[in-house]
Amino acid sequence: MFAVDKKHQRKGIGKTLFAHALRKAKRVSDDTGVWAVVLDALDDPAERFYRHFGFDTLVSGTRRLFLPISEIG
């Protein structure tokens, strides 16, 4: 679960934390064999948030999204 308390939303905290988590995933990917980050977006706003980072649909008709490690900057 990834969330920011409502009183702290719209300050860029979520984007900063999530970008940091993606960079950490990329750093350990060679040692762990990870090829992508896969997640389930809770709702439409969450899905838009993740798509901002380049996530794409993994399973048609669902909110299951993925981002290949190779696409993380």
Summary of the structure (lengths in Angstrom):
residues: 73
radius of gyration: 12.7
end to end distance: 22.5
largest distance: 37.8
contacts: 154
relative contact order: 0.18
helix: 48%
strand: 16%
